[in-house]
């Protein structure tokens, strides 16, 4: 099911080919990309390759495939970033803080004492997914750093999966 009220794919930043090319792991239905402004090291996104805005637009089968894929990606992130926990989060709708009108699942790898308050990162998600480079809250990674992390994750995905 495709949302007829959604932005045309060309107007959605997650539908652009340059975003999909940055994926470190993908299936025919979903892609995993490293967040350009990570909350903690390893913060990544699962994005449907079809332009959906809401979780409710996915069929039951697609939802199941998304969760299985997200679990595989989480395993990659836990291995590469040597963490023992993770948070998954979907902001579905503007009222929930969805800043990009394309369904995406945040995977936030966690380590003991990585934040003073275990829920501290929730407020950081409300900031733009791609903030201005001068943002004081979430710094956008330089291309060289981003590409190196993506290459490492791509390599790990081929050996872990």
Backbone as a printed PyTorch tensor [residue, N CA C, xyz], in Angstrom:
tensor([[[  0.8510,  -1.1710,   0.0000],
         [  0.0000,   0.0000,   0.0000],
         [  0.8930,   1.2290,   0.0000]],

        [[  0.6300,   2.1960,  -0.8290],
         [  1.4200,   3.4170,  -0.9350],
         [  0.5370,   4.5980,  -0.5670]],

        [[  1.0520,   5.4730,   0.2540],
         [  0.2730,   6.6160,   0.7280],
         [  0.1260,   7.6440,  -0.3870]],

        [[ -1.0910,   7.8950,  -0.7980],
         [ -1.3370,   8.8530,  -1.8720],
         [ -1.0960,  10.2860,  -1.4240]],

        [[ -1.0860,  10.5380,  -0.1130],
         [ -0.8280,  11.8840,   0.3940],
         [  0.6540,  12.1340,   0.6150]],

        [[  1.4990,  11.1590,   0.3300],
         [  2.9190,  11.3100,   0.5920],
         [  3.5650,  12.2110,  -0.4500]],

        [[  4.7460,  12.6850,  -0.1040],
         [  5.5100,  13.4940,  -1.0380],
         [  5.9060,  12.6450,  -2.2400]],

        [[  6.0310,  13.2600,  -3.4160],
         [  6.5770,  12.4980,  -4.5320],
         [  7.9840,  12.0360,  -4.1570]],

        [[  8.3680,  10.8770,  -4.6210],
         [  9.6670,  10.3110,  -4.2430],
         [ 10.8140,  11.2890,  -4.4810]],

        [[ 10.7530,  12.0830,  -5.5250],
         [ 11.8260,  13.0420,  -5.8220],
         [ 11.9610,  14.1390,  -4.7830]],

        [[ 10.9020,  14.4020,  -4.0190],
         [ 10.9360,  15.4450,  -2.9990],
         [ 11.3190,  14.9110,  -1.6220]],

        [[ 11.4540,  13.6180,  -1.4690],
         [ 11.7570,  13.0050,  -0.1790],
         [ 13.2570,  12.7370,  -0.0820]],

        [[ 13.8720,  13.2310,   0.9810],
         [ 15.3190,  13.0480,   1.1020],
         [ 15.7180,  11.5930,   1.2560]],

        [[ 14.8380,  10.7220,   1.7550],
         [ 15.1700,   9.3100,   1.8980],
         [ 14.8900,   8.5160,   0.6210]],

        [[ 14.2370,   9.1180,  -0.3530],
         [ 13.9700,   8.4360,  -1.6150],
         [ 15.0240,   8.7480,  -2.6760]],

        [[ 15.8820,   9.6750,  -2.4000],
         [ 16.9000,  10.0750,  -3.3730],
         [ 17.9450,   8.9710,  -3.5220]],

        [[ 18.3910,   8.7730,  -4.7540],
         [ 19.3630,   7.7170,  -5.0340],
         [ 20.6340,   7.8500,  -4.2150]],

        [[ 21.0780,   9.0720,  -3.9400],
         [ 22.3260,   9.2280,  -3.1790],
         [ 22.2040,   8.6990,  -1.7460]],

        [[ 21.0060,   8.7100,  -1.1900],
         [ 20.7970,   8.1450,   0.1520],
         [ 20.8400,   6.6250,   0.0780]],

        [[ 20.1330,   6.0530,  -0.8730],
         [ 20.0970,   4.5970,  -1.0090],
         [ 21.4960,   4.0530,  -1.3090]],

        [[ 22.2830,   4.7890,  -2.0860],
         [ 23.6500,   4.3560,  -2.3950],
         [ 24.5290,   4.3210,  -1.1490]],

        [[ 24.1410,   5.0340,  -0.1030],
         [ 24.9230,   5.0710,   1.1350],
         [ 24.5840,   3.9190,   2.0740]],

        [[ 23.6620,   3.0630,   1.6670],
         [ 23.2690,   1.9720,   2.5510],
         [ 24.4290,   1.0000,   2.7400]],

        [[ 24.5190,   0.4390,   3.9470],
         [ 25.5580,  -0.5440,   4.2210],
         [ 25.0080,  -1.9590,   4.2100]],

        [[ 23.6950,  -2.0710,   4.1330],
         [ 23.0460,  -3.3730,   4.0880],
         [ 21.6480,  -3.1390,   3.5230]],

        [[ 21.1930,  -4.0430,   2.6510],
         [ 19.8590,  -3.8230,   2.0920],
         [ 19.2450,  -5.1360,   1.6150]],

        [[ 17.9340,  -5.0670,   1.4470],
         [ 17.1610,  -6.1310,   0.8260],
         [ 16.3860,  -5.4620,  -0.3040]],

        [[ 15.5400,  -6.2040,  -0.9630],
         [ 14.7190,  -5.5870,  -2.0100],
         [ 13.7220,  -4.5940,  -1.4140]],

        [[ 13.3760,  -4.7660,  -0.1220],
         [ 12.3630,  -3.9320,   0.5250],
         [ 12.9150,  -2.8140,   1.4150]],

        [[ 14.1070,  -3.0330,   2.0230],
         [ 14.6080,  -2.1080,   3.0510],
         [ 16.1050,  -1.8600,   2.9110]],

        [[ 16.5270,  -0.6910,   3.3800],
         [ 17.9430,  -0.3330,   3.4040],
         [ 18.3140,   0.1520,   4.7890]],

        [[ 19.5720,  -0.0830,   5.1520],
         [ 20.1150,   0.4130,   6.4140],
         [ 21.1670,   1.4560,   6.0820]],

        [[ 21.0350,   2.6300,   6.6780],
         [ 22.0400,   3.6750,   6.4870],
         [ 22.5240,   4.1640,   7.8440]],

        [[ 23.7610,   4.6020,   7.8690],
         [ 24.3130,   5.1940,   9.0800],
         [ 23.7800,   6.6150,   9.1770]],

        [[ 23.3790,   7.0300,  10.3670],
         [ 22.8330,   8.3750,  10.5430],
         [ 23.9450,   9.4030,  10.3480]],

        [[ 23.6930,  10.3960,   9.5290],
         [ 24.6790,  11.4360,   9.2150],
         [ 25.0100,  12.2940,  10.4430]],

        [[ 24.1050,  12.2880,  11.4210],
         [ 24.3180,  13.0430,  12.6660],
         [ 23.9570,  12.1160,  13.8320]],

        [[ 24.8120,  11.1300,  14.0970],
         [ 24.4600,  10.1070,  15.0940],
         [ 24.3680,  10.6480,  16.5140]],

        [[ 23.4060,  10.1180,  17.2510],
         [ 23.2490,  10.4600,  18.6650],
         [ 24.3690,   9.8210,  19.4700]],

        [[ 24.6600,   8.5660,  19.1730],
         [ 25.7870,   7.8280,  19.7440],
         [ 26.4220,   7.0550,  18.5910]],

        [[ 27.6780,   6.6160,  18.7380],
         [ 28.2890,   5.8270,  17.6700],
         [ 27.4350,   4.5990,  17.3350]],

        [[ 27.1990,   4.4090,  16.0540],
         [ 26.4050,   3.2860,  15.5830],
         [ 24.9750,   3.6250,  15.2220]],

        [[ 24.4890,   4.7920,  15.6230],
         [ 23.1020,   5.1940,  15.3520],
         [ 22.8190,   5.0910,  13.8530]],

        [[ 21.9070,   4.2050,  13.5100],
         [ 21.5820,   3.9380,  12.1100],
         [ 20.0760,   3.9550,  11.8980]],

        [[ 19.6790,   3.9130,  10.6390],
         [ 18.2700,   3.9650,  10.2710],
         [ 17.9190,   2.8150,   9.3390]],

        [[ 16.7440,   2.2490,   9.5330],
         [ 16.1610,   1.2950,   8.5950],
         [ 15.1000,   2.0680,   7.8170]],

        [[ 15.2050,   2.0370,   6.5030],
         [ 14.3250,   2.8220,   5.6480],
         [ 13.6820,   1.9130,   4.6070]],

        [[ 12.3490,   1.9410,   4.4780],
         [ 11.7240,   1.1910,   3.3850],
         [ 12.1800,   1.7770,   2.0410]],

        [[ 12.4230,   0.9200,   1.0690],
         [ 12.8300,   1.3940,  -0.2590],
         [ 11.6520,   1.9930,  -1.0240]],

        [[ 10.4330,   1.7300,  -0.5590],
         [  9.2260,   2.3370,  -1.1060],
         [  8.8720,   3.5250,  -0.2160]],

        [[  8.3730,   4.5790,  -0.8000],
         [  8.0480,   5.7770,  -0.0290],
         [  6.7750,   5.5800,   0.7900]],

        [[  6.9670,   5.1860,   2.0330],
         [  5.8890,   5.1030,   3.0050],
         [  6.1380,   6.1600,   4.0590]],

        [[  5.0800,   6.7260,   4.5900],
         [  5.2140,   7.7070,   5.6660],
         [  4.9710,   7.0470,   7.0130]],

        [[  4.0060,   6.1660,   7.0830],
         [  3.5730,   5.5990,   8.3530],
         [  3.7760,   4.0870,   8.4000]],

        [[  4.0060,   3.5960,   9.5970],
         [  4.0960,   2.1660,   9.8610],
         [  2.8100,   1.4550,   9.4300]],

        [[  1.6820,   2.1550,   9.5110],
         [  0.3890,   1.5720,   9.1550],
         [  0.2400,   1.3140,   7.6540]],

        [[  1.1260,   1.8730,   6.8430],
         [  1.0760,   1.6500,   5.3980],
         [  1.6970,   0.3120,   5.0020]],

        [[  2.5080,  -0.2690,   5.8760],
         [  3.1390,  -1.5460,   5.5790],
         [  2.1310,  -2.6830,   5.7250]],

        [[  2.2370,  -3.6610,   4.8550],
         [  1.4300,  -4.8690,   5.0250],
         [  2.0130,  -5.6330,   6.2180]],

        [[  1.2850,  -6.6060,   6.7200],
         [  1.7990,  -7.4250,   7.8240],
         [  3.0910,  -8.1140,   7.4130]],

        [[  3.1460,  -8.5780,   6.1840],
         [  4.3560,  -9.2470,   5.6910],
         [  5.5260,  -8.2660,   5.6450]],

        [[  5.3120,  -7.0560,   5.1300],
         [  6.3770,  -6.0540,   5.0680],
         [  6.8460,  -5.6690,   6.4650]],

        [[  5.9130,  -5.5350,   7.3950],
         [  6.2790,  -5.2010,   8.7720],
         [  7.1660,  -6.3000,   9.3590]],

        [[  6.7940,  -7.5500,   9.1310],
         [  7.6080,  -8.6620,   9.6050],
         [  9.0010,  -8.6470,   8.9830]],

        [[  9.0620,  -8.3880,   7.6790],
         [ 10.3500,  -8.3220,   6.9880],
         [ 11.2090,  -7.1800,   7.5280]],

        [[ 10.5740,  -6.0560,   7.8320],
         [ 11.3040,  -4.9140,   8.3800],
         [ 11.9200,  -5.2640,   9.7410]],

        [[ 11.1500,  -5.9240,  10.5820],
         [ 11.6470,  -6.2820,  11.9140],
         [ 12.7790,  -7.3120,  11.8450]],

        [[ 12.6470,  -8.2860,  10.9690],
         [ 13.7040,  -9.2940,  10.8090],
         [ 14.9750,  -8.6270,  10.2790]],

        [[ 14.8140,  -7.7470,   9.2960],
         [ 15.9610,  -7.0180,   8.7460],
         [ 16.5980,  -6.1400,   9.8200]],

        [[ 15.7770,  -5.4350,  10.5880],
         [ 16.2920,  -4.5590,  11.6490],
         [ 17.0700,  -5.3610,  12.6880]],

        [[ 16.6050,  -6.5570,  12.9950],
         [ 17.3170,  -7.4020,  13.9570],
         [ 18.6880,  -7.7910,  13.4030]],

        [[ 18.7640,  -8.1200,  12.1200],
         [ 20.0500,  -8.4480,  11.4950],
         [ 20.9870,  -7.2470,  11.5110]],

        [[ 20.4640,  -6.0780,  11.1960],
         [ 21.2790,  -4.8600,  11.1980],
         [ 21.7480,  -4.5440,  12.6170]],

        [[ 20.8840,  -4.7440,  13.5920],
         [ 21.2610,  -4.5040,  14.9870],
         [ 22.4130,  -5.4220,  15.3870]],

        [[ 22.3870,  -6.6480,  14.9360],
         [ 23.4850,  -7.5870,  15.2160],
         [ 24.7980,  -7.0570,  14.6310]],

        [[ 24.7550,  -6.5030,  13.4330],
         [ 25.9440,  -5.9170,  12.8050],
         [ 26.4520,  -4.7570,  13.6550]],

        [[ 25.5300,  -3.8700,  14.0480],
         [ 25.9160,  -2.6930,  14.8320],
         [ 26.4990,  -3.0940,  16.1830]],

        [[ 25.9040,  -4.0890,  16.8370],
         [ 26.4240,  -4.5380,  18.1280],
         [ 27.8320,  -5.1060,  17.9870]],

        [[ 28.1010,  -5.7920,  16.8960],
         [ 29.4260,  -6.3590,  16.6650],
         [ 30.4520,  -5.2620,  16.3680]],

        [[ 30.1280,  -4.3840,  15.4490],
         [ 31.0720,  -3.3460,  15.0310],
         [ 31.3230,  -2.3350,  16.1450]],

        [[ 30.2820,  -1.9430,  16.8550],
         [ 30.4310,  -0.8970,  17.8760],
         [ 30.5670,  -1.4680,  19.2840]],

        [[ 30.6570,  -2.7920,  19.3970],
         [ 30.9020,  -3.4880,  20.6590],
         [ 29.9910,  -2.9920,  21.7820]],

        [[ 28.6970,  -3.0700,  21.5220],
         [ 27.7180,  -2.6540,  22.5180],
         [ 26.8980,  -3.8670,  22.9490]],

        [[ 26.2600,  -3.7410,  24.0920],
         [ 25.5020,  -4.8860,  24.5970],
         [ 23.9980,  -4.6370,  24.6620]],

        [[ 23.5520,  -3.4810,  24.2080],
         [ 22.1350,  -3.1520,  24.2110],
         [ 21.8000,  -2.2820,  23.0160]],

        [[ 20.5190,  -2.0080,  22.8600],
         [ 20.0930,  -1.1450,  21.7600],
         [ 18.6930,  -0.6250,  22.0490]],

        [[ 18.3790,   0.4910,  21.4300],
         [ 17.0250,   1.0420,  21.4300],
         [ 16.5610,   1.0780,  19.9810]],

        [[ 15.2860,   0.7780,  19.7830],
         [ 14.6400,   0.9630,  18.4880],
         [ 13.5690,   2.0260,  18.6870]],

        [[ 13.4390,   2.9270,  17.7090],
         [ 12.4280,   3.9660,  17.8440],
         [ 11.8810,   4.3660,  16.4790]],

        [[ 10.5550,   4.5050,  16.4230],
         [  9.8670,   5.0290,  15.2460],
         [  9.0400,   6.2110,  15.7120]],

        [[  9.2470,   7.3510,  15.1010],
         [  8.3800,   8.5020,  15.3460],
         [  7.3980,   8.5180,  14.1740]],

        [[  6.1540,   8.1640,  14.4410],
         [  5.1510,   8.0270,  13.3990],
         [  4.1830,   9.1970,  13.4930]],

        [[  4.3680,  10.1680,  12.6400],
         [  3.5160,  11.3560,  12.6080],
         [  4.2070,  12.5700,  13.2100]],

        [[  3.7940,  13.7220,  12.7650],
         [  4.3910,  14.9780,  13.2210],
         [  4.2410,  15.1310,  14.7290]],

        [[  3.0870,  14.7490,  15.2710],
         [  2.8670,  14.8570,  16.7210],
         [  3.8410,  14.0050,  17.5100]],

        [[  4.3500,  12.9380,  16.8930],
         [  5.3030,  12.0480,  17.5560],
         [  6.7470,  12.4770,  17.3190]],

        [[  6.9320,  13.5740,  16.5870],
         [  8.2770,  14.0810,  16.3480],
         [  8.9050,  13.6250,  15.0410]],

        [[  8.1160,  13.0460,  14.1350],
         [  8.6640,  12.6070,  12.8510],
         [  9.1000,  13.8270,  12.0550]],

        [[ 10.4100,  13.9430,  11.8110],
         [ 10.9360,  15.1150,  11.1170],
         [ 11.1370,  14.8800,   9.6290]],

        [[ 11.2590,  13.6270,   9.2030],
         [ 11.3700,  13.2750,   7.7910],
         [ 10.1200,  12.4740,   7.4500]],

        [[  9.3850,  12.9300,   6.4640],
         [  8.1160,  12.2940,   6.1190],
         [  8.3350,  11.0540,   5.2520]],

        [[  9.1210,  10.1440,   5.7890],
         [  9.3770,   8.8240,   5.2050],
         [  9.6100,   7.9170,   6.3980]],

        [[  8.8590,   6.8500,   6.4780],
         [  8.9880,   5.9200,   7.5860],
         [ 10.4470,   5.5170,   7.7790]],

        [[ 10.9240,   5.5460,   9.0070],
         [ 12.2600,   5.0570,   9.3140],
         [ 12.3330,   4.6420,  10.7740]],

        [[ 13.1110,   3.6090,  10.9980],
         [ 13.3360,   3.0580,  12.3270],
         [ 14.7430,   3.4270,  12.7600]],

        [[ 14.8590,   4.1080,  13.8990],
         [ 16.1690,   4.4180,  14.4660],
         [ 16.6620,   3.2050,  15.2470]],

        [[ 17.9060,   2.8180,  15.0220],
         [ 18.5640,   1.8140,  15.8490],
         [ 19.6940,   2.5400,  16.5620]],

        [[ 19.6240,   2.5560,  17.8790],
         [ 20.5990,   3.2810,  18.6960],
         [ 21.3320,   2.2640,  19.5720]],

        [[ 22.5620,   1.8830,  19.1780],
         [ 23.3340,   0.9530,  19.9990],
         [ 23.6490,   1.5850,  21.3520]],

        [[ 23.6400,   0.7720,  22.3990],
         [ 23.8630,   1.3030,  23.7500],
         [ 24.9490,   0.5220,  24.4790]],

        [[ 25.6760,   1.2520,  25.3170],
         [ 26.6930,   0.6950,  26.1980],
         [ 26.3800,   1.1630,  27.6070]],

        [[ 26.8630,   0.4320,  28.6170],
         [ 26.6360,   0.8870,  29.9920],
         [ 27.2010,   2.3000,  30.1980]],

        [[ 26.4050,   3.1330,  30.8050],
         [ 26.8040,   4.4990,  31.1750],
         [ 27.1510,   5.3840,  29.9790]],

        [[ 26.6100,   5.0780,  28.7910],
         [ 26.9070,   5.9220,  27.6310],
         [ 26.1610,   7.2550,  27.6920]],

        [[ 25.1190,   7.3130,  28.5050],
         [ 24.3840,   8.5580,  28.7450],
         [ 23.9960,   8.5770,  30.2130]],

        [[ 23.9440,   9.7500,  30.7810],
         [ 23.6300,   9.8470,  32.2070],
         [ 22.2270,   9.3690,  32.5250]],

        [[ 21.2960,   9.5960,  31.6020],
         [ 19.9070,   9.1680,  31.7720],
         [ 19.5810,   8.2540,  30.6030]],

        [[ 19.1480,   7.0520,  30.8570],
         [ 18.9020,   6.0790,  29.8030],
         [ 17.9560,   6.5290,  28.7140]],

        [[ 17.0960,   7.5030,  28.9860],
         [ 16.1590,   7.9850,  27.9690],
         [ 16.5880,   9.3190,  27.3830]],

        [[ 17.7650,   9.7670,  27.7210],
         [ 18.2670,  11.0710,  27.2850],
         [ 18.2210,  11.2600,  25.7670]],

        [[ 18.4290,  10.2020,  25.0140],
         [ 18.5110,  10.3280,  23.5670],
         [ 17.1670,  10.6210,  22.9050]],

        [[ 16.0520,  10.3310,  23.5710],
         [ 14.7440,  10.5780,  22.9630],
         [ 14.5740,  12.0370,  22.5490]],

        [[ 14.9990,  12.9500,  23.3920],
         [ 14.8540,  14.3720,  23.0570],
         [ 15.7280,  14.7560,  21.8750]],

        [[ 16.8240,  14.0490,  21.6700],
         [ 17.7100,  14.3640,  20.5560],
         [ 17.1030,  13.9440,  19.2220]],

        [[ 16.2040,  12.9580,  19.2260],
         [ 15.5620,  12.5310,  17.9890],
         [ 14.6420,  13.6030,  17.4320]],

        [[ 14.1500,  14.4720,  18.2880],
         [ 13.2320,  15.5050,  17.8190],
         [ 13.9460,  16.5700,  17.0100]],

        [[ 15.2690,  16.5900,  17.0970],
         [ 16.0290,  17.5070,  16.2690],
         [ 16.0780,  16.9310,  14.8630]],

        [[ 16.2730,  17.7610,  13.8770],
         [ 16.2630,  17.2990,  12.4920],
         [ 17.2200,  16.1380,  12.2810]],

        [[ 16.8110,  15.1980,  11.4540],
         [ 17.6590,  14.0480,  11.1410],
         [ 18.9260,  14.4850,  10.4250]],

        [[ 18.8570,  15.5540,   9.6750],
         [ 20.0310,  16.0930,   9.0070],
         [ 20.1320,  17.5670,   9.4090]],

        [[ 20.7070,  17.8320,  10.5950],
         [ 20.7520,  19.1900,  11.0990],
         [ 21.7490,  20.0470,  10.3320]],

        [[ 21.6210,  21.3340,  10.5150],
         [ 22.6070,  22.2380,   9.9360],
         [ 23.9740,  21.8830,  10.4940]],

        [[ 25.0340,  21.9670,   9.6760],
         [ 26.3630,  21.5950,  10.1560],
         [ 26.8000,  22.3440,  11.4120]],

        [[ 26.2360,  23.5150,  11.6590],
         [ 26.6320,  24.2810,  12.8390],
         [ 25.7380,  24.0020,  14.0500]],

        [[ 24.8930,  22.9700,  13.9520],
         [ 24.0290,  22.6130,  15.0660],
         [ 24.8740,  22.2990,  16.2880]],

        [[ 24.4780,  22.8140,  17.4440],
         [ 25.2210,  22.5710,  18.6730],
         [ 24.8370,  21.2350,  19.2970]],

        [[ 23.7590,  20.6340,  18.8420],
         [ 23.2590,  19.4230,  19.4790],
         [ 23.7270,  18.1500,  18.7900]],

        [[ 23.6320,  18.1010,  17.4890],
         [ 24.0310,  16.9130,  16.7410],
         [ 24.8870,  17.3490,  15.5780]],

        [[ 26.1310,  16.9860,  15.6280],
         [ 27.0730,  17.4040,  14.6110],
         [ 27.0090,  16.4530,  13.4190]],

        [[ 26.8740,  17.0150,  12.2430],
         [ 26.8640,  16.2360,  11.0100],
         [ 28.2900,  15.7510,  10.7390]],

        [[ 28.4220,  14.4680,  10.4340],
         [ 29.7320,  13.8940,  10.1630],
         [ 30.3020,  14.4100,   8.8460]],

        [[ 31.6080,  14.5700,   8.8030],
         [ 32.2870,  14.9090,   7.5510],
         [ 32.1540,  13.7170,   6.6110]],

        [[ 32.1260,  13.9740,   5.3030],
         [ 31.9560,  12.9080,   4.3110],
         [ 32.9840,  11.7940,   4.4820]],

        [[ 34.2320,  12.1460,   4.7150],
         [ 35.2910,  11.1470,   4.8440],
         [ 35.0230,  10.2070,   6.0210]],

        [[ 34.6070,  10.7480,   7.1500],
         [ 34.3110,   9.9400,   8.3270],
         [ 33.0810,   9.0800,   8.0650]],

        [[ 32.0440,   9.6850,   7.5180],
         [ 30.8110,   8.9630,   7.2140],
         [ 31.0880,   7.7940,   6.2680]],

        [[ 31.8400,   8.0470,   5.2040],
         [ 32.1430,   7.0080,   4.2260],
         [ 32.9800,   5.8870,   4.8330]],

        [[ 33.8960,   6.2100,   5.7300],
         [ 34.7210,   5.1850,   6.3790],
         [ 33.8660,   4.2860,   7.2700]],

        [[ 32.9490,   4.8840,   8.0150],
         [ 32.0600,   4.0950,   8.8800],
         [ 31.1550,   3.2050,   8.0290]],

        [[ 30.5960,   3.7690,   6.9640],
         [ 29.7280,   2.9930,   6.0750],
         [ 30.4920,   1.8220,   5.4530]],

        [[ 31.7320,   2.0410,   5.0470],
         [ 32.5460,   0.9650,   4.4630],
         [ 32.7880,  -0.1390,   5.4890]],

        [[ 33.0720,   0.2470,   6.7300],
         [ 33.2960,  -0.7420,   7.7890],
         [ 32.0280,  -1.5620,   8.0490]],

        [[ 30.8790,  -0.8930,   8.0670],
         [ 29.6040,  -1.5890,   8.2800],
         [ 29.2570,  -2.5040,   7.0970]],

        [[ 29.5530,  -2.0560,   5.8830],
         [ 29.3090,  -2.8650,   4.6900],
         [ 30.1410,  -4.1420,   4.7530]],

        [[ 31.3930,  -3.9980,   5.1240],
         [ 32.2750,  -5.1610,   5.2420],
         [ 31.7650,  -6.1170,   6.3190]],

        [[ 31.3760,  -5.5610,   7.4430],
         [ 30.8670,  -6.3980,   8.5450],
         [ 29.5760,  -7.0970,   8.1420]],

        [[ 28.7120,  -6.4260,   7.3940],
         [ 27.4400,  -7.0470,   7.0240],
         [ 27.6580,  -8.2650,   6.1420]],

        [[ 28.6750,  -8.2420,   5.2990],
         [ 28.9090,  -9.4060,   4.4400],
         [ 29.4730, -10.5850,   5.2140]],

        [[ 30.1890, -10.3110,   6.3060],
         [ 30.7550, -11.4130,   7.0720],
         [ 29.8150, -11.8800,   8.1870]],

        [[ 28.9630, -11.0110,   8.7050],
         [ 28.0600, -11.3720,   9.8040],
         [ 26.7970, -12.0480,   9.2810]],

        [[ 26.2720, -11.5320,   8.1790],
         [ 25.0250, -12.1040,   7.6290],
         [ 25.3800, -13.2320,   6.7360]]])
